[in-house]
Amino acid sequence: MHNARILIVDDQPDICAMLEQVLGPAGYDTTSVSSGKLAITSILNEAPDLILLDVSMPDMDGYAVATMVKSDPATARIPIIMVSAQVGRGARVVGLGTGAEDYLTKPVDTAELVLKVRNLLRLRKPLGGSSGGGAGLGGDAKPH
């Protein structure tokens, strides 16, 4: 279906499993890692199309991972959605300040997650891609 690769980074295996169960049936290929350091290694080995990134992790927090990803020209365009139990405005501002495109709080609303993933991946596709048609917005332009 989509075949976009999503890297899930969370030190809680149950959260990784839940995100995989939501995104897999939606047509996405998911890979999960349990730490910030493993995330960096995974990204360098094979850049994902999108990263779901927990904030609070023991070795390297999500803010540090996002900052590293966004500061490297080779990975800066990978969309990041921060996923955190931290609900305060300050945590959201810091997360978005790292360059992350979005911030979701746990427990994650799965419908909202799938829509945000879809929308960010759609924005990442190059304009004038191979989707054919060329009818423009709406896709059903007819001559007058």
C-alpha contacts under 8 A as a table, 3 or more apart, distances in Angstrom:
res1	aa1	res2	aa2	distance
1	M	26	A	8.00
1	M	27	G	5.04
1	M	28	Y	7.55
2	H	26	A	7.94
2	H	27	G	5.12
2	H	28	Y	5.74
3	N	27	G	6.27
3	N	28	Y	5.24
3	N	29	D	5.84
4	A	27	G	7.94
4	A	28	Y	5.37
4	A	29	D	6.02
4	A	48	P	7.80
4	A	49	D	5.90
4	A	50	L	7.92
4	A	121	L	7.94
5	R	28	Y	6.25
5	R	29	D	4.84
5	R	30	T	5.83
5	R	31	T	7.65
5	R	48	P	5.07
5	R	49	D	5.14
5	R	50	L	6.72
6	I	28	Y	6.89
6	I	29	D	6.13
6	I	30	T	4.83
6	I	31	T	6.40
6	I	48	P	5.59
6	I	49	D	5.87
6	I	50	L	4.95
6	I	51	I	5.68
6	I	52	L	7.25
7	L	30	T	5.90
7	L	31	T	5.04
7	L	32	S	5.86
7	L	33	V	7.61
7	L	39	A	7.87
7	L	48	P	5.99
7	L	49	D	7.93
7	L	50	L	6.40
7	L	51	I	4.78
7	L	52	L	6.16
8	I	16	C	6.50
8	I	19	L	7.67
8	I	30	T	6.96
8	I	31	T	6.03
8	I	32	S	4.56
8	I	33	V	6.34
8	I	51	I	6.04
8	I	52	L	4.82
8	I	53	L	6.25
9	V	16	C	7.44
9	V	32	S	5.85
9	V	33	V	5.11
9	V	34	S	5.77
9	V	35	S	6.41
9	V	36	G	7.09
9	V	39	A	6.42
9	V	51	I	7.47
9	V	52	L	6.07
9	V	53	L	4.89
9	V	54	D	5.91
10	D	13	P	7.19
10	D	15	I	6.95
10	D	16	C	6.27
10	D	32	S	7.56
10	D	33	V	6.58
10	D	34	S	5.04
10	D	35	S	6.40
10	D	53	L	6.58
10	D	54	D	5.12
10	D	57	M	7.13
11	D	33	V	7.56
11	D	34	S	4.24
11	D	35	S	5.80
11	D	54	D	7.81
11	D	57	M	6.01
11	D	58	P	7.91
12	Q	15	I	5.50
12	Q	16	C	6.60
12	Q	34	S	7.08
13	P	16	C	5.06
13	P	17	A	6.11
13	P	34	S	7.49
14	D	17	A	5.05
14	D	18	M	6.13
15	I	18	M	5.11
15	I	19	L	6.19
16	C	19	L	5.24
16	C	20	E	6.13
16	C	32	S	6.26
17	A	20	E	5.09
17	A	21	Q	6.10
18	M	21	Q	5.05
18	M	22	V	6.30
19	L	22	V	5.14
19	L	23	L	6.05
20	E	23	L	5.22
20	E	24	G	5.55
20	E	30	T	6.21
21	Q	24	G	5.62
21	Q	25	P	6.83
22	V	25	P	6.25
22	V	26	A	6.76
22	V	110	T	6.84
22	V	114	V	7.74
23	L	26	A	4.97
23	L	27	G	6.58
23	L	28	Y	5.57
23	L	29	D	7.68
23	L	30	T	7.33
23	L	114	V	6.91
24	G	27	G	5.37
24	G	28	Y	5.10
24	G	29	D	6.19
24	G	30	T	6.78
25	P	28	Y	7.27
26	A	114	V	7.56
33	V	38	L	6.11
33	V	39	A	6.17
34	S	38	L	6.88
34	S	39	A	7.75
35	S	38	L	5.25
35	S	39	A	6.20
35	S	57	M	6.29
35	S	58	P	7.30
35	S	59	D	6.61
35	S	60	M	6.96
36	G	39	A	4.93
36	G	40	I	6.38
36	G	57	M	6.97
36	G	59	D	6.49
36	G	60	M	4.84
36	G	61	D	6.18
36	G	62	G	6.56
36	G	65	V	6.00
37	K	40	I	5.25
37	K	41	T	6.42
37	K	59	D	7.00
37	K	60	M	6.39
37	K	65	V	7.99
38	L	41	T	5.06
38	L	42	S	6.04
39	A	42	S	5.05
39	A	43	I	6.04
39	A	65	V	7.66
40	I	43	I	5.13
40	I	44	L	6.16
40	I	65	V	7.01
40	I	69	V	7.93
41	T	44	L	5.22
41	T	45	N	6.19
42	S	45	N	5.11
42	S	46	E	6.11
42	S	47	A	7.27
43	I	46	E	5.29
43	I	47	A	4.51
43	I	48	P	6.50
44	L	47	A	6.16
47	A	75	T	7.26
48	P	51	I	6.83
48	P	78	I	7.25
49	D	78	I	6.00
49	D	79	P	7.23
49	D	121	L	7.24
50	L	78	I	5.61
50	L	79	P	5.00
50	L	80	I	5.96
50	L	81	I	7.90
50	L	117	V	7.73
50	L	121	L	7.21
51	I	78	I	7.22
51	I	79	P	6.31
51	I	80	I	4.75
51	I	81	I	6.26
52	L	80	I	5.97
52	L	81	I	4.95
52	L	82	M	5.96
52	L	83	V	6.52
53	L	62	G	5.97
53	L	80	I	6.85
53	L	81	I	6.09
53	L	82	M	4.73
53	L	83	V	5.60
54	D	57	M	7.09
54	D	61	D	7.69
54	D	62	G	5.57
54	D	82	M	5.79
54	D	83	V	4.75
54	D	84	S	5.46
55	V	61	D	5.49
55	V	62	G	4.07
55	V	63	Y	6.25
55	V	82	M	6.62
55	V	83	V	6.56
55	V	84	S	5.54
56	S	61	D	5.34
56	S	62	G	6.42
56	S	84	S	7.26
57	M	60	M	6.07
57	M	61	D	4.95
57	M	62	G	7.00
58	P	61	D	6.79
60	M	64	A	6.37
60	M	65	V	6.96
61	D	64	A	5.53
61	D	65	V	6.54
62	G	65	V	4.97
62	G	66	A	5.99
62	G	82	M	7.45
63	Y	66	A	5.19
63	Y	67	T	6.10
63	Y	94	V	7.61
63	Y	95	G	6.13
63	Y	98	T	6.35
64	A	67	T	5.09
64	A	68	M	6.21
65	V	68	M	5.19
65	V	69	V	6.18
66	A	69	V	5.09
66	A	70	K	6.00
66	A	80	I	7.31
66	A	98	T	5.95
66	A	99	G	6.90
66	A	100	A	6.56
67	T	70	K	5.25
67	T	71	S	5.98
67	T	98	T	5.14
67	T	99	G	6.93
68	M	71	S	5.23
68	M	72	D	6.46
69	V	72	D	5.65
69	V	75	T	5.54
69	V	76	A	5.68
69	V	78	I	7.84
70	K	73	P	7.31
70	K	75	T	6.41
70	K	76	A	4.06
70	K	77	R	7.25
70	K	78	I	7.89
70	K	98	T	7.44
70	K	99	G	6.21
71	S	75	T	7.88
71	S	76	A	6.17
72	D	75	T	5.52
72	D	76	A	5.56
73	P	76	A	5.11
73	P	77	R	7.71
74	A	77	R	7.74
75	T	78	I	5.67
77	R	124	R	7.79
79	P	100	A	6.81
79	P	101	E	6.03
79	P	120	L	6.70
79	P	121	L	7.68
79	P	124	R	7.80
80	I	99	G	7.97
80	I	100	A	4.85
80	I	101	E	5.54
80	I	102	D	6.73
81	I	100	A	6.03
81	I	101	E	5.95
81	I	102	D	4.70
81	I	103	Y	5.41
81	I	104	L	7.02
82	M	95	G	6.68
82	M	100	A	6.68
82	M	102	D	6.21
82	M	103	Y	4.55
82	M	104	L	6.08
83	V	103	Y	5.93
83	V	104	L	4.84
83	V	105	T	5.63
83	V	106	K	6.68
83	V	108	V	7.83
84	S	87	V	7.39
84	S	103	Y	7.70
84	S	104	L	6.45
84	S	105	T	4.90
84	S	106	K	5.55
85	A	105	T	5.40
85	A	106	K	4.75
85	A	107	P	7.28
86	Q	91	A	6.23
86	Q	92	R	7.98
86	Q	105	T	6.71
86	Q	106	K	7.89
87	V	91	A	6.87
87	V	92	R	7.36
87	V	105	T	6.09
88	G	91	A	5.55
88	G	92	R	6.67
89	R	92	R	5.15
89	R	93	V	6.13
90	G	93	V	5.13
90	G	94	V	6.17
91	A	94	V	5.18
91	A	95	G	6.08
92	R	95	G	5.06
92	R	96	L	6.08
92	R	103	Y	6.33
93	V	96	L	5.20
93	V	97	G	5.80
94	V	97	G	4.84
94	V	98	T	6.47
95	G	98	T	5.47
95	G	99	G	7.32
95	G	100	A	6.23
95	G	103	Y	6.97
96	L	99	G	5.40
96	L	100	A	4.88
96	L	101	E	6.48
96	L	102	D	6.61
96	L	103	Y	7.06
97	G	100	A	7.05
100	A	103	Y	7.45
104	L	108	V	6.63
104	L	113	L	7.90
105	T	108	V	5.89
106	K	109	D	7.94
108	V	112	E	7.92
108	V	113	L	7.02
109	D	112	E	5.39
109	D	113	L	6.19
110	T	113	L	4.92
110	T	114	V	6.22
111	A	114	V	5.33
111	A	115	L	6.32
112	E	115	L	5.18
112	E	116	K	6.08
113	L	116	K	5.19
113	L	117	V	6.09
114	V	117	V	5.16
114	V	118	R	6.10
115	L	118	R	5.07
115	L	119	N	6.06
116	K	119	N	5.10
116	K	120	L	6.06
117	V	120	L	5.32
117	V	121	L	6.10
118	R	121	L	5.26
118	R	122	R	6.10
119	N	122	R	5.06
119	N	123	L	6.27
120	L	123	L	5.12
120	L	124	R	6.31
121	L	124	R	5.02
121	L	125	K	6.60
122	R	125	K	5.46
123	L	126	P	7.85
125	K	129	G	7.18
126	P	129	G	5.63
128	G	131	S	7.81
128	G	134	G	7.78
129	G	132	G	7.57
131	S	134	G	7.92
133	G	136	G	7.98
133	G	139	G	7.16
134	G	139	G	7.37
135	A	138	G	7.40
135	A	139	G	4.79
135	A	140	D	5.97
135	A	141	A	5.29
136	G	139	G	5.49
136	G	140	D	7.85
136	G	141	A	7.19
137	L	140	D	7.97
138	G	141	A	7.24
